[in-house]
Structure formats: structure tokens, C-alpha cells
């Protein structure tokens, strides 16, 4: 017996009122959108800015809006607060990691 058949068998054993309740529930699942869309912004300008300015702001938290630096600090909370004070609702806050001059290769020396 498949899972579907087992479920249907159990539903058929329910009283008519409960069967109707299960069918309403299943119908609601069918009409529900499986994917929720979330609005997002294109942050390609900010990412381009980070690529160009990575070395200058290594080991700092930066807030970038478009191609403009809003705040930079070693403390993320201070950078975030500065962005909020500048009127930015959703700051693009990033910790800038220094570029590794050499890749990490594990092994014995």
C-alpha cells in the first residue's frame, strides 16, 4: 500500500464532519504558493566598490551604498549605527577580509 492509499484509507474511516475538515485543509494546501518571493535590491555596485577598495579597508566593517562609502570601522556596531544615522534603512554592512597573497595548502613542511 502506498503512502497516498494509506492516508486515504485513514480519512475514509473518519466521521463525515472530520473528512470534510481534512478535505478543506488539503484544498488550502493546494492553493498555497509554495515559493515566497522576497523583494531584494541589486547590490552589484556595492560589490564592485568592495572589489576596488578591498586593500584599503581590510579587517574593517564597511557600509557601502551604491558606489559610496558610508562608514568604516573595526567595530561592526559602530559602522551600522553610522549608517542608520545617515538615514540608510537597510545598510549593506560587510566585513572586508584581507586578500590572501598565497593560497592555503595543507601538508607537512
N, C-alpha and C positions, 0 to 999 in steps of 0.2 A: 504494500500500500504506500503510495507517495505521500508526501507531506500535505499536499493540497487535499487529497482524498481524506486523510486523517482529520484535517481541520473541518472539512465539510461534514464528515460523519459526526463530529462532536457538536457542530452547530445544529444539525438536524435533530439531535437529541434534546436540545434546549426547548423550553416552553416558547410558544409563538411570540410573546412580547420580547423575550430575550433575543430571539432570532432576528426580529426587526431591529433591535438595538445594535446587534453585531453588523447587520447589513448597512445601517446608517453610518456606522463607524468606518466600515470598509469603503463605502461610497465617498466619505470625506477624505480618506487616504488617497483615493484615485484622483480627486480634483486638486489636491495639494501640489504646489510646484516643488519638484524635487531639488531644484537649484535656486539658491537665494542670490540675487545679484546685489553686489555691494558697490556703491559708487567709489571710484578711485581717480586719482589725479595722475597725469603723465609727469613723471619726475625725471625725464631724460636730461633736462637742462641742469638739474641739481647733480645728477650723476656725472655729467660731463665736467661740471665745475670741480667735483671731487677728484676726477682723474687728473685734471690740470694742476690742482693745488695740493695734492696729497703730501708731497715732501714738506711743504711749508707748515702744515698743520698736523704732522704726525704726532700720535699719542694725545690728541686733544679731541674733545667733543665739539662738533661744529653744527650750526644750524644754517642751512642754505635755503634761500627762497629764490627760485629761478636761477639766475646766474649771479646772485648777490649773496655775500656772506652777511649773516645777521648777527651771529655770536660765535665765539670760540673760547673754550675754557677747558681746563683739565677736569673740572667738576661738571658732570652732566646736568645736575640740577640747576646750577648757575646759568649754563647755556640755555637750558629750557626756559628758565624764568626770564632771561633777557629776551628771548623770542616772544614769549607771552606779553611782556611789557611793550614790545614793538608792535603788538596788535596781531600777531600771527596765531590763528585759531588752532591749526594742526601743524606744528613745526616738523620739518624734516631734520631730525636730530640723528647724527651719525658719529660713531667713534672712528676716527681716522687711524688706521693701523699703518705703521711704517712699512715700506716695501722691503721685502727680504732681498738682500743682494745675492744670496745663494739659496738654492732650494735645500730643504732638509732631506738628507739621505741617511736613513738609519743603517747602522752596521758597526763593525768593530774597527777600531783605529789601530 
